[in-house]
Each structure stands twice: as C-alpha cells, then as structure tokens.
C-alpha cells in the first residue's frame, strides 16, 4: 500500500504518517521544508525503506509538479492521497470592512485549490493505484447549513466549504477511473491549529482516520465523512 500525505511535518499530518507506518504502508511524507523536519527525519531512520520525505508546497504549481515527479521515482502507482495541508488565517480582523481580501484568496489557494492541484498532478499515479482513494481533510467550519458561532475566519470557512464542493466535483469526474474522492473531518484536534483545549490528540484523530481510509471504496465516493467513517449530513 502506497500513500502520500501533505502537510506531514506536524499536527494531524505527522500523526497520519505514524499511523500508516504501523499499517506497513510505504509512506511518502510531503512537506514544505524537508530539511527542517527533525521528527520526520528521525522516523525515516527508524523505518528505512518505508518512509520517503518529499518537498511540496501545495499552494505552488511548480512545487506540486516537482513533487509528483519525485514521488514517481519511489512508486509506480499511488493508492491513497491525503490532502491534509491547510492554513487558518488568524481571525484578527474579521469585520468585512477591515479584512484583507488577500487572506481569503491565500486560504482558497492552499485549502481549496491545493487539494485539486495535488489530485490533478497525481492523477497518472492514482490511475495506476490499487483501490485509489483521495481524502480531503475537511472541517465543520466549512458547513453552510450549520453556521458556527462565533463565525470562524472568513478565509478558512469559505475555503473549506469550497473544498467540500471540490470533493463532490472531483468524485463525479474521477469515478470513471475508479478513484474514490471523499471529505473527512478529523474532529477537534490538539494541534497548532486546533489549540490545546481541543478534545482529542492528533494520534486519536489519525488512528480513526486511518481505519476509515482503509475501509473506503468507490461506493463512498463524494461523501463527507466524520473521522469514524460515518456520513455526516449536517456538515454540508
Ligand atoms: P497544523 O496547523 O497543525 O498543521 C498544518 C500543516 O499544513 C503543517 O504541516 C503545514 O506546514 C502544512 N501546510 C500549510 N500550508 C501548506 C502549504 N502551502 N504547502 C504544504 N503544507 C502546508 O494543522 P492541523 O494538523 O490541525 O490540521 C490538519 C488538517 O486538519 C487541515 O486540513 C485542517 O484544516 C484540518 N482540521 C483541523 C482541525 C483541528 O482541530 N486541528 C479541525 C478541523 C479540520 P508548515 O509547517 O510548513 O507550515
């Protein structure tokens, strides 16, 4: 089993790397600054032959293309792509009058276009994968029907809602190739993004996401799932 995870140097991404290594997968850990990722480098030493670290800025076309090329030197097909990397622009100026619109376009470029850019670049490898799956890490903050109060960051909420629609669009499009595309919510997790008051650890989140991803097949294409793999209609 081959898997590539974006934003793998910390938080939920790093926990997913550890969780899939336990499943004996060949893990390709993609991150922006491979040379600065002490924990990944240590893991690579401990899991020689099962972990590769590649450079990837999901907000940048050239970086993503180079990443796909490098990944292609390690695997002939990709079974699982987890689009985990995301930014949460700080909601310090959340009145429309004051907000810098660039914060919103940056969030959309990373959180919405990022997963599409990755999926497009890895399509060739995914087509050669076994039960190929694309998992877009979503958020309750992207729910339109269940508005969060107080409202979360404009850029984050808009970008995650749009990412859910990208999941649906790609799921319909790529079904013809047998590629399953879903959105999965990780829960409220103790990371730099989720904060220390969050309800679960990265490990707990990653282990349940791993079990969900291992059970995915084309019948689940286009669904929005919670981390335990149940369909969560309220999130749309
Ligand atoms: P963190 O802020 O802890 O980590 C974010 C990761 O994304 C880092 O590895 C970061 O890399 C990476 N990243 C950001 N921008 C880019 C980029 N342009 N290219 C490549 N990597 C990038 O977040 P979490 O681990 O908490 O979040 C992981 C996912 O879970 C996200 O999609 C998030 O939206 C989602 N989520 C998290 C929740 C929570 O409670 N934590 C709740 C709901 C959803 P770098 O170190 O280089 O900045």
py3Dmol code that shows the C-alpha trace and the ligand (Angstrom):
import py3Dmol

protein = """\
ATOM      1  CA  UNK A   1       0.000   0.000   0.000  1.00  0.00           C
ATOM      2  CA  UNK A   2       1.392   3.394  -1.069  1.00  0.00           C
ATOM      3  CA  UNK A   3       0.226   6.650   0.457  1.00  0.00           C
ATOM      4  CA  UNK A   4       1.172  10.314   0.169  1.00  0.00           C
ATOM      5  CA  UNK A   5       0.234  12.787   2.898  1.00  0.00           C
ATOM      6  CA  UNK A   6       0.584  16.581   2.543  1.00  0.00           C
ATOM      7  CA  UNK A   7       1.432  18.832   5.497  1.00  0.00           C
ATOM      8  CA  UNK A   8       3.124  15.826   7.099  1.00  0.00           C
ATOM      9  CA  UNK A   9       5.703  17.584   9.278  1.00  0.00           C
ATOM     10  CA  UNK A  10       3.432  18.412  12.243  1.00  0.00           C
ATOM     11  CA  UNK A  11      -0.081  18.116  13.663  1.00  0.00           C
ATOM     12  CA  UNK A  12      -2.537  15.649  12.163  1.00  0.00           C
ATOM     13  CA  UNK A  13      -0.335  15.081   9.085  1.00  0.00           C
ATOM     14  CA  UNK A  14       2.599  13.829  11.170  1.00  0.00           C
ATOM     15  CA  UNK A  15       0.267  11.619  13.228  1.00  0.00           C
ATOM     16  CA  UNK A  16      -1.131  10.167   9.979  1.00  0.00           C
ATOM     17  CA  UNK A  17       2.405   9.318   8.832  1.00  0.00           C
ATOM     18  CA  UNK A  18       2.989   7.375  12.078  1.00  0.00           C
ATOM     19  CA  UNK A  19      -0.391   5.683  11.886  1.00  0.00           C
ATOM     20  CA  UNK A  20       0.067   4.479   8.280  1.00  0.00           C
ATOM     21  CA  UNK A  21       3.607   3.278   9.025  1.00  0.00           C
ATOM     22  CA  UNK A  22       2.013   0.961  11.611  1.00  0.00           C
ATOM     23  CA  UNK A  23      -0.136  -0.409   8.764  1.00  0.00           C
ATOM     24  CA  UNK A  24       3.057  -1.362   6.891  1.00  0.00           C
ATOM     25  CA  UNK A  25       2.384   1.180   4.147  1.00  0.00           C
ATOM     26  CA  UNK A  26       5.054   2.833   2.033  1.00  0.00           C
ATOM     27  CA  UNK A  27       4.501   6.423   3.192  1.00  0.00           C
ATOM     28  CA  UNK A  28       5.551   9.456   1.181  1.00  0.00           C
ATOM     29  CA  UNK A  29       5.573  12.385   3.591  1.00  0.00           C
ATOM     30  CA  UNK A  30       5.188  15.670   1.706  1.00  0.00           C
ATOM     31  CA  UNK A  31       6.063  18.921   3.421  1.00  0.00           C
ATOM     32  CA  UNK A  32       7.294  22.410   2.605  1.00  0.00           C
ATOM     33  CA  UNK A  33      10.728  22.205   4.280  1.00  0.00           C
ATOM     34  CA  UNK A  34      12.025  18.602   4.376  1.00  0.00           C
ATOM     35  CA  UNK A  35      15.431  19.713   5.684  1.00  0.00           C
ATOM     36  CA  UNK A  36      13.829  21.224   8.805  1.00  0.00           C
ATOM     37  CA  UNK A  37      11.605  18.291   9.736  1.00  0.00           C
ATOM     38  CA  UNK A  38      13.576  16.699  12.569  1.00  0.00           C
ATOM     39  CA  UNK A  39      10.817  14.302  13.586  1.00  0.00           C
ATOM     40  CA  UNK A  40      10.247  13.017  10.041  1.00  0.00           C
ATOM     41  CA  UNK A  41      13.988  12.550   9.500  1.00  0.00           C
ATOM     42  CA  UNK A  42      14.176  10.532  12.734  1.00  0.00           C
ATOM     43  CA  UNK A  43      11.163   8.437  11.643  1.00  0.00           C
ATOM     44  CA  UNK A  44      12.814   7.794   8.281  1.00  0.00           C
ATOM     45  CA  UNK A  45      15.883   6.406  10.058  1.00  0.00           C
ATOM     46  CA  UNK A  46      13.645   4.136  12.158  1.00  0.00           C
ATOM     47  CA  UNK A  47      11.586   2.974   9.148  1.00  0.00           C
ATOM     48  CA  UNK A  48      14.255   2.610   6.470  1.00  0.00           C
ATOM     49  CA  UNK A  49      12.615   1.739   3.143  1.00  0.00           C
ATOM     50  CA  UNK A  50       9.059   2.517   4.343  1.00  0.00           C
ATOM     51  CA  UNK A  51       9.207   6.326   4.506  1.00  0.00           C
ATOM     52  CA  UNK A  52      10.257   8.869   1.911  1.00  0.00           C
ATOM     53  CA  UNK A  53      10.224  12.612   2.528  1.00  0.00           C
ATOM     54  CA  UNK A  54       9.458  14.911  -0.406  1.00  0.00           C
ATOM     55  CA  UNK A  55       9.253  18.681  -0.763  1.00  0.00           C
ATOM     56  CA  UNK A  56       5.792  20.033  -1.562  1.00  0.00           C
ATOM     57  CA  UNK A  57       4.151  23.433  -1.240  1.00  0.00           C
ATOM     58  CA  UNK A  58       0.537  22.707  -2.160  1.00  0.00           C
ATOM     59  CA  UNK A  59      -0.036  26.377  -2.967  1.00  0.00           C
ATOM     60  CA  UNK A  60       2.548  26.337  -5.762  1.00  0.00           C
ATOM     61  CA  UNK A  61       2.104  24.708  -9.199  1.00  0.00           C
ATOM     62  CA  UNK A  62       5.821  24.123  -9.809  1.00  0.00           C
ATOM     63  CA  UNK A  63       6.401  22.640  -6.374  1.00  0.00           C
ATOM     64  CA  UNK A  64       3.464  20.243  -6.762  1.00  0.00           C
ATOM     65  CA  UNK A  65       4.627  19.146 -10.247  1.00  0.00           C
ATOM     66  CA  UNK A  66       8.147  18.509  -8.925  1.00  0.00           C
ATOM     67  CA  UNK A  67       6.677  16.574  -6.001  1.00  0.00           C
ATOM     68  CA  UNK A  68       4.651  14.325  -8.320  1.00  0.00           C
ATOM     69  CA  UNK A  69       7.765  13.663 -10.388  1.00  0.00           C
ATOM     70  CA  UNK A  70       9.818  12.782  -7.319  1.00  0.00           C
ATOM     71  CA  UNK A  71       7.042  10.569  -5.905  1.00  0.00           C
ATOM     72  CA  UNK A  72       7.003   8.766  -9.261  1.00  0.00           C
ATOM     73  CA  UNK A  73      10.611   7.754  -8.652  1.00  0.00           C
ATOM     74  CA  UNK A  74       9.529   5.877  -5.494  1.00  0.00           C
ATOM     75  CA  UNK A  75       6.246   4.277  -6.629  1.00  0.00           C
ATOM     76  CA  UNK A  76       4.648   3.157  -9.871  1.00  0.00           C
ATOM     77  CA  UNK A  77       1.136   3.787  -8.563  1.00  0.00           C
ATOM     78  CA  UNK A  78      -0.441   5.693  -5.679  1.00  0.00           C
ATOM     79  CA  UNK A  79      -3.210   4.029  -3.635  1.00  0.00           C
ATOM     80  CA  UNK A  80      -4.019   6.879  -1.237  1.00  0.00           C
ATOM     81  CA  UNK A  81      -3.543  10.650  -1.429  1.00  0.00           C
ATOM     82  CA  UNK A  82      -4.391  12.547   1.758  1.00  0.00           C
ATOM     83  CA  UNK A  83      -4.792  16.274   1.181  1.00  0.00           C
ATOM     84  CA  UNK A  84      -4.180  17.378   4.752  1.00  0.00           C
ATOM     85  CA  UNK A  85      -2.173  20.623   4.443  1.00  0.00           C
ATOM     86  CA  UNK A  86      -4.120  23.765   5.220  1.00  0.00           C
ATOM     87  CA  UNK A  87      -3.817  27.239   6.681  1.00  0.00           C
ATOM     88  CA  UNK A  88      -6.113  29.020   9.114  1.00  0.00           C
ATOM     89  CA  UNK A  89      -5.711  32.763   8.613  1.00  0.00           C
ATOM     90  CA  UNK A  90      -5.955  34.311  12.056  1.00  0.00           C
ATOM     91  CA  UNK A  91      -9.399  35.853  12.574  1.00  0.00           C
ATOM     92  CA  UNK A  92      -7.984  39.077  13.993  1.00  0.00           C
ATOM     93  CA  UNK A  93      -9.773  41.393  11.611  1.00  0.00           C
ATOM     94  CA  UNK A  94     -12.957  39.568  10.879  1.00  0.00           C
ATOM     95  CA  UNK A  95     -15.118  42.564  10.083  1.00  0.00           C
ATOM     96  CA  UNK A  96     -15.649  42.816   6.356  1.00  0.00           C
ATOM     97  CA  UNK A  97     -14.721  46.499   6.463  1.00  0.00           C
ATOM     98  CA  UNK A  98     -11.217  45.682   7.677  1.00  0.00           C
ATOM     99  CA  UNK A  99     -10.367  42.292   6.280  1.00  0.00           C
ATOM    100  CA  UNK A 100      -7.501  41.991   3.812  1.00  0.00           C
ATOM    101  CA  UNK A 101      -9.021  40.088   0.897  1.00  0.00           C
ATOM    102  CA  UNK A 102      -5.629  38.546   0.142  1.00  0.00           C
ATOM    103  CA  UNK A 103      -6.023  36.446   3.304  1.00  0.00           C
ATOM    104  CA  UNK A 104      -9.105  34.904   1.734  1.00  0.00           C
ATOM    105  CA  UNK A 105      -7.508  34.255  -1.659  1.00  0.00           C
ATOM    106  CA  UNK A 106      -4.457  32.749   0.082  1.00  0.00           C
ATOM    107  CA  UNK A 107      -6.691  30.384   2.079  1.00  0.00           C
ATOM    108  CA  UNK A 108      -8.576  29.376  -1.062  1.00  0.00           C
ATOM    109  CA  UNK A 109      -5.321  28.776  -2.942  1.00  0.00           C
ATOM    110  CA  UNK A 110      -3.967  26.486  -0.199  1.00  0.00           C
ATOM    111  CA  UNK A 111      -7.111  24.850   1.208  1.00  0.00           C
ATOM    112  CA  UNK A 112      -9.309  24.541  -1.900  1.00  0.00           C
ATOM    113  CA  UNK A 113      -7.085  24.696  -4.977  1.00  0.00           C
ATOM    114  CA  UNK A 114      -4.298  22.860  -3.104  1.00  0.00           C
ATOM    115  CA  UNK A 115      -6.193  19.535  -2.947  1.00  0.00           C
ATOM    116  CA  UNK A 116      -7.268  19.969  -6.599  1.00  0.00           C
ATOM    117  CA  UNK A 117      -3.722  20.852  -7.688  1.00  0.00           C
ATOM    118  CA  UNK A 118      -2.390  17.762  -5.907  1.00  0.00           C
ATOM    119  CA  UNK A 119      -5.062  15.430  -7.278  1.00  0.00           C
ATOM    120  CA  UNK A 120      -4.519  16.715 -10.827  1.00  0.00           C
ATOM    121  CA  UNK A 121      -0.733  16.315 -10.576  1.00  0.00           C
ATOM    122  CA  UNK A 122      -1.020  12.795  -9.104  1.00  0.00           C
ATOM    123  CA  UNK A 123      -3.758  11.569 -11.439  1.00  0.00           C
ATOM    124  CA  UNK A 124      -1.349   9.437 -13.502  1.00  0.00           C
ATOM    125  CA  UNK A 125      -0.077   7.645 -10.388  1.00  0.00           C
ATOM    126  CA  UNK A 126      -3.574   7.351  -8.877  1.00  0.00           C
ATOM    127  CA  UNK A 127      -4.883   5.716 -12.050  1.00  0.00           C
ATOM    128  CA  UNK A 128      -2.257   3.002 -11.507  1.00  0.00           C
ATOM    129  CA  UNK A 129      -3.082   2.627  -7.798  1.00  0.00           C
ATOM    130  CA  UNK A 130      -4.905  -0.195  -6.051  1.00  0.00           C
ATOM    131  CA  UNK A 131      -8.415   0.950  -4.964  1.00  0.00           C
ATOM    132  CA  UNK A 132      -7.201   4.552  -5.405  1.00  0.00           C
ATOM    133  CA  UNK A 133      -8.544   6.994  -2.837  1.00  0.00           C
ATOM    134  CA  UNK A 134      -8.261  10.786  -2.449  1.00  0.00           C
ATOM    135  CA  UNK A 135      -9.072  12.037   1.042  1.00  0.00           C
ATOM    136  CA  UNK A 136      -9.565  15.758   1.522  1.00  0.00           C
ATOM    137  CA  UNK A 137      -9.306  16.725   5.186  1.00  0.00           C
ATOM    138  CA  UNK A 138     -12.324  18.896   5.830  1.00  0.00           C
ATOM    139  CA  UNK A 139     -13.738  20.835   8.772  1.00  0.00           C
ATOM    140  CA  UNK A 140     -17.052  21.608  10.425  1.00  0.00           C
ATOM    141  CA  UNK A 141     -16.042  25.240   9.793  1.00  0.00           C
ATOM    142  CA  UNK A 142     -16.904  24.606   6.145  1.00  0.00           C
ATOM    143  CA  UNK A 143     -20.528  23.758   6.919  1.00  0.00           C
ATOM    144  CA  UNK A 144     -23.067  26.052   5.299  1.00  0.00           C
ATOM    145  CA  UNK A 145     -26.163  24.574   6.945  1.00  0.00           C
ATOM    146  CA  UNK A 146     -24.707  24.623  10.457  1.00  0.00           C
ATOM    147  CA  UNK A 147     -23.150  28.053  10.825  1.00  0.00           C
ATOM    148  CA  UNK A 148     -20.553  28.154  13.557  1.00  0.00           C
ATOM    149  CA  UNK A 149     -20.908  30.812  16.223  1.00  0.00           C
ATOM    150  CA  UNK A 150     -18.906  32.917  16.536  1.00  0.00           C
ATOM    151  CA  UNK A 151     -18.226  32.754  12.826  1.00  0.00           C
ATOM    152  CA  UNK A 152     -14.776  31.332  12.078  1.00  0.00           C
ATOM    153  CA  UNK A 153     -12.225  33.016   9.872  1.00  0.00           C
ATOM    154  CA  UNK A 154     -13.775  34.089   6.563  1.00  0.00           C
ATOM    155  CA  UNK A 155     -10.907  32.598   4.569  1.00  0.00           C
ATOM    156  CA  UNK A 156     -10.896  29.276   6.430  1.00  0.00           C
ATOM    157  CA  UNK A 157     -14.675  28.761   6.365  1.00  0.00           C
ATOM    158  CA  UNK A 158     -15.055  29.767   2.710  1.00  0.00           C
ATOM    159  CA  UNK A 159     -12.090  27.674   1.592  1.00  0.00           C
ATOM    160  CA  UNK A 160     -13.269  24.526   3.409  1.00  0.00           C
ATOM    161  CA  UNK A 161     -16.857  24.880   2.121  1.00  0.00           C
ATOM    162  CA  UNK A 162     -15.450  25.235  -1.400  1.00  0.00           C
ATOM    163  CA  UNK A 163     -13.150  22.265  -0.805  1.00  0.00           C
ATOM    164  CA  UNK A 164     -16.199  20.146   0.036  1.00  0.00           C
ATOM    165  CA  UNK A 165     -17.680  21.130  -3.323  1.00  0.00           C
ATOM    166  CA  UNK A 166     -14.350  20.314  -4.989  1.00  0.00           C
ATOM    167  CA  UNK A 167     -14.620  16.862  -3.383  1.00  0.00           C
ATOM    168  CA  UNK A 168     -18.042  16.358  -4.927  1.00  0.00           C
ATOM    169  CA  UNK A 169     -16.939  17.618  -8.344  1.00  0.00           C
ATOM    170  CA  UNK A 170     -13.769  15.517  -8.423  1.00  0.00           C
ATOM    171  CA  UNK A 171     -15.622  12.461  -7.089  1.00  0.00           C
ATOM    172  CA  UNK A 172     -18.069  12.579 -10.009  1.00  0.00           C
ATOM    173  CA  UNK A 173     -15.330  13.290 -12.508  1.00  0.00           C
ATOM    174  CA  UNK A 174     -12.821  10.665 -11.358  1.00  0.00           C
ATOM    175  CA  UNK A 175     -15.303   7.861 -10.696  1.00  0.00           C
ATOM    176  CA  UNK A 176     -14.739   6.862 -14.326  1.00  0.00           C
ATOM    177  CA  UNK A 177     -11.163   5.904 -13.355  1.00  0.00           C
ATOM    178  CA  UNK A 178     -12.281   4.056 -10.210  1.00  0.00           C
ATOM    179  CA  UNK A 179     -10.836   6.800  -7.996  1.00  0.00           C
ATOM    180  CA  UNK A 180     -12.784   7.446  -4.774  1.00  0.00           C
ATOM    181  CA  UNK A 181     -12.780  11.059  -3.550  1.00  0.00           C
ATOM    182  CA  UNK A 182     -14.196  11.971  -0.123  1.00  0.00           C
ATOM    183  CA  UNK A 183     -14.022  14.705   2.512  1.00  0.00           C
ATOM    184  CA  UNK A 184     -13.142  13.563   6.036  1.00  0.00           C
ATOM    185  CA  UNK A 185     -13.422  15.686   9.175  1.00  0.00           C
ATOM    186  CA  UNK A 186     -10.683  14.978  11.745  1.00  0.00           C
ATOM    187  CA  UNK A 187     -12.588  16.177  14.837  1.00  0.00           C
ATOM    188  CA  UNK A 188     -11.354  18.992  17.081  1.00  0.00           C
ATOM    189  CA  UNK A 189      -7.690  18.139  17.493  1.00  0.00           C
ATOM    190  CA  UNK A 190      -4.862  19.374  19.756  1.00  0.00           C
ATOM    191  CA  UNK A 191      -2.515  20.895  17.166  1.00  0.00           C
ATOM    192  CA  UNK A 192      -1.153  24.349  16.423  1.00  0.00           C
ATOM    193  CA  UNK A 193      -4.378  24.944  14.503  1.00  0.00           C
ATOM    194  CA  UNK A 194      -6.846  23.308  16.895  1.00  0.00           C
ATOM    195  CA  UNK A 195      -5.241  24.679  20.081  1.00  0.00           C
ATOM    196  CA  UNK A 196      -4.536  22.971  23.381  1.00  0.00           C
ATOM    197  CA  UNK A 197      -8.204  22.966  24.527  1.00  0.00           C
ATOM    198  CA  UNK A 198      -9.248  20.707  21.653  1.00  0.00           C
ATOM    199  CA  UNK A 199     -10.952  17.452  22.564  1.00  0.00           C
ATOM    200  CA  UNK A 200      -8.677  14.777  21.052  1.00  0.00           C
ATOM    201  CA  UNK A 201      -4.982  14.122  20.397  1.00  0.00           C
ATOM    202  CA  UNK A 202      -3.507  14.018  16.877  1.00  0.00           C
ATOM    203  CA  UNK A 203      -2.859  10.296  17.400  1.00  0.00           C
ATOM    204  CA  UNK A 204      -6.509   9.581  18.248  1.00  0.00           C
ATOM    205  CA  UNK A 205      -7.684  11.540  15.232  1.00  0.00           C
ATOM    206  CA  UNK A 206      -5.131   9.937  12.887  1.00  0.00           C
ATOM    207  CA  UNK A 207      -5.846   6.376  14.012  1.00  0.00           C
ATOM    208  CA  UNK A 208      -9.580   6.726  13.374  1.00  0.00           C
ATOM    209  CA  UNK A 209      -8.968   8.443  10.010  1.00  0.00           C
ATOM    210  CA  UNK A 210      -6.600   5.607   9.068  1.00  0.00           C
ATOM    211  CA  UNK A 211      -9.259   2.964   9.806  1.00  0.00           C
ATOM    212  CA  UNK A 212     -11.795   4.973   7.792  1.00  0.00           C
ATOM    213  CA  UNK A 213      -9.454   5.360   4.823  1.00  0.00           C
ATOM    214  CA  UNK A 214      -8.588   1.654   4.827  1.00  0.00           C
ATOM    215  CA  UNK A 215     -12.312   0.850   4.538  1.00  0.00           C
ATOM    216  CA  UNK A 216     -13.045   3.296   1.723  1.00  0.00           C
ATOM    217  CA  UNK A 217     -14.216   2.177  -1.666  1.00  0.00           C
ATOM    218  CA  UNK A 218     -15.946   3.687  -4.673  1.00  0.00           C
ATOM    219  CA  UNK A 219     -19.415   3.285  -3.049  1.00  0.00           C
ATOM    220  CA  UNK A 220     -18.438   6.091  -0.649  1.00  0.00           C
ATOM    221  CA  UNK A 221     -17.301   8.466  -3.435  1.00  0.00           C
ATOM    222  CA  UNK A 222     -18.320  12.119  -2.882  1.00  0.00           C
ATOM    223  CA  UNK A 223     -19.389  11.651   0.753  1.00  0.00           C
ATOM    224  CA  UNK A 224     -18.486  13.912   3.685  1.00  0.00           C
ATOM    225  CA  UNK A 225     -17.457  11.572   6.497  1.00  0.00           C
ATOM    226  CA  UNK A 226     -16.577  12.070  10.123  1.00  0.00           C
ATOM    227  CA  UNK A 227     -13.292  10.551  11.294  1.00  0.00           C
ATOM    228  CA  UNK A 228     -15.034   7.284  12.218  1.00  0.00           C
ATOM    229  CA  UNK A 229     -16.259   6.953   8.636  1.00  0.00           C
ATOM    230  CA  UNK A 230     -19.909   7.829   9.230  1.00  0.00           C
ATOM    231  CA  UNK A 231     -21.660  10.097   6.784  1.00  0.00           C
ATOM    232  CA  UNK A 232     -22.283  13.461   8.427  1.00  0.00           C
ATOM    233  CA  UNK A 233     -25.041  15.206   6.528  1.00  0.00           C
ATOM    234  CA  UNK A 234     -25.073  18.209   8.841  1.00  0.00           C
ATOM    235  CA  UNK A 235     -21.697  19.262   7.559  1.00  0.00           C
ATOM    236  CA  UNK A 236     -22.859  20.394   4.155  1.00  0.00           C
TER     237      UNK A 236
END
"""
ligand_1 = """\
48
LIG
P -1.496 22.483 11.720
O -1.607 23.965 11.611
O -1.005 21.895 12.968
O -0.599 21.926 10.507
C -0.847 22.373 9.207
C 0.062 21.632 8.257
O -0.211 22.096 6.938
C 1.554 21.910 8.530
O 2.298 20.752 8.261
C 1.866 22.987 7.499
O 3.218 23.027 7.105
C 1.021 22.492 6.349
N 0.834 23.495 5.311
C 0.227 24.695 5.388
N 0.298 25.320 4.200
C 0.975 24.487 3.367
C 1.376 24.568 2.021
N 1.105 25.628 1.254
N 2.027 23.513 1.472
C 2.306 22.415 2.227
N 1.993 22.292 3.518
C 1.325 23.330 4.069
O -2.944 21.929 11.369
P -3.680 20.562 11.758
O -2.717 19.459 11.786
O -4.538 20.827 12.919
O -4.666 20.433 10.510
C -4.554 19.404 9.519
C -5.835 19.414 8.710
O -6.963 19.188 9.567
C -6.119 20.730 7.993
O -6.688 20.465 6.740
C -7.132 21.400 8.897
O -7.928 22.333 8.205
C -7.938 20.204 9.359
N -8.695 20.412 10.586
C -8.070 20.544 11.786
C -8.821 20.681 12.943
C -8.201 20.776 14.299
O -8.954 20.849 15.298
N -6.864 20.759 14.420
C -10.301 20.712 12.905
C -10.854 20.574 11.592
C -10.069 20.421 10.492
P 4.279 24.129 7.684
O 4.836 23.556 8.957
O 5.272 24.223 6.576
O 3.525 25.400 7.908
"""
view = py3Dmol.view(width=600, height=400)
view.addModel(protein, "pdb")
view.setStyle({"model": 0}, {"cartoon": {"style": "trace"}})
view.addModel(ligand_1, "xyz")
view.setStyle({"model": 1}, {"stick": {}})
view.zoomTo()
view.show()
